[in-house]
Every structure is written in C-alpha cells, then in structure tokens.
C-alpha cells in the first residue's frame, strides 16, 4: 500500500460509513425507505470503476470522481422526490469521495515522478 494508504483508506471509510449509516437509520427517511437502495448504486459505481481502473492511481481518481457524481445524482433525485434530509449526507459523502480522488491523483503524480 505504501504512500497510497490514505487514498485507499478514505475510499474504504466512505464506503463503510455509507453502508453503515444507510443500513442503520437510512439516509432518505428511515432505513426501510426503498429510496435508500439508490445508495447501493453509488457503491456499485465505485466498485465497477475500481475494477475498470485496475486499481491504478490516476484511473482510481477518475472512478472516485464518477462515484461522487453518482452520490450527487442520488441527492438530487432525493431532493426532487421531496426528501430534503439527504443534503447534508450527500455533501459529506461527496467530500469524502473527492478527497480520496484527490489523494489518488496526488499519488499518481508522485509515482510517475519516481518511475
């Protein structure tokens, strides 16, 4: 893992917290609200993106930007659907995804300078 510990750690923390909060209390309404299943789609974007990126830093940064975009999309859908309570959670997770993307990007710049 080396220098990439922070970028991987941030992405895994975001995924874990998203699963935990959504499963425990739900982000949109209660945990029983079927709209919360959209957050599984956010995680799917991240997982599929990571596999397609072959876990390479620069491509992982792009995959995490796509994950942040999916998170925003879910927040917008929730808002349009009348559930404004997802705004804070959306902002929190977008910040985590984008921070991880930035760390991966930084890692890719460092690895290309070394190699």
C-alpha positions in Angstrom: 0.0 0.0 0.0 2.9 2.4 0.8 2.1 6.0 0.1 -1.4 5.1 -1.2 -2.6 4.2 2.3 -4.5 7.5 2.8 -6.3 7.4 -0.6 -7.4 3.8 -0.2 -8.3 4.4 3.4 -10.5 7.3 2.6 -12.4 5.4 -0.1 -12.9 2.4 2.1 -14.0 4.6 5.0 -16.5 6.4 2.8 -17.9 3.1 1.6 -18.1 1.7 5.1 -19.8 4.7 6.6 -22.3 4.9 3.7 -23.2 1.3 4.2 -23.4 1.6 8.0 -25.5 4.8 8.2 -27.8 3.7 5.4 -28.3 0.3 6.9 -28.7 1.5 10.5 -31.0 4.5 10.1 -31.3 5.3 6.4 -30.3 8.4 4.7 -33.5 9.1 2.9 -36.2 8.8 5.6 -36.0 5.6 7.6 -33.9 2.5 6.9 -37.0 0.9 5.4 -37.4 3.5 2.7 -36.8 1.8 -0.6 -35.2 5.0 -1.9 -32.2 4.2 0.2 -31.4 1.4 -2.3 -30.1 4.2 -4.6 -27.0 4.4 -2.4 -26.2 0.8 -3.4 -25.9 2.2 -6.9 -23.3 4.7 -5.7 -21.2 1.9 -4.2 -21.7 -0.1 -7.5 -20.3 2.9 -9.5 -17.2 2.9 -7.1 -16.7 -0.8 -7.3 -17.1 -1.1 -11.0 -14.9 2.0 -11.5 -12.2 0.5 -9.3 -12.2 -2.8 -11.2 -12.1 -1.0 -14.6 -9.3 1.2 -13.3 -7.4 -1.9 -12.3 -6.7 0.0 -9.1 -4.2 2.3 -10.8 -4.0 5.7 -9.0 -4.9 8.1 -11.9 -7.8 5.9 -13.1 -8.9 5.4 -9.5 -9.1 9.2 -9.1 -11.5 9.3 -12.1 -13.5 6.4 -10.8 -14.0 8.2 -7.5 -15.0 11.4 -9.2 -17.7 9.3 -11.0 -18.7 7.9 -7.6 -19.0 11.5 -6.2 -21.1 12.4 -9.3 -23.4 9.4 -8.6 -23.7 10.5 -5.0 -24.8 14.0 -6.1 -27.3 12.4 -8.5 -28.8 10.4 -5.7 -29.0 13.6 -3.6 -30.7 15.5 -6.4 -33.2 12.7 -7.0 -34.0 12.6 -3.3 -34.5 16.4 -3.3 -36.7 16.4 -6.3 -38.6 13.5 -4.8 -39.4 15.6 -1.8 -36.8 14.4 0.7 -34.5 17.3 1.6 -33.0 15.5 4.5 -30.3 13.9 2.3 -28.5 17.2 1.6 -26.0 17.0 4.5 -25.3 13.4 3.9 -24.8 14.0 0.2 -22.3 16.8 0.9 -20.4 14.7 3.5 -20.0 11.7 1.2 -19.2 13.8 -1.9 -16.4 15.4 0.1 -15.1 12.0 1.1 -15.2 10.6 -2.4 -13.5 13.8 -3.8 -10.9 13.8 -1.1 -10.0 10.2 -1.9 -9.9 11.1 -5.6 -7.5 14.0 -4.9 -5.3 11.7 -2.8 -5.2 9.1 -5.6 -4.4 11.9 -8.1 -1.5 13.1 -5.9 -0.3 9.5 -5.6 -0.3 9.1 -9.4 1.7 12.3 -9.8 4.2 11.1 -7.2 4.6 7.6 -8.8 5.1 9.0 -12.3 7.8 11.4 -11.0 9.6 8.4 -9.3 9.3 5.9 -12.1 
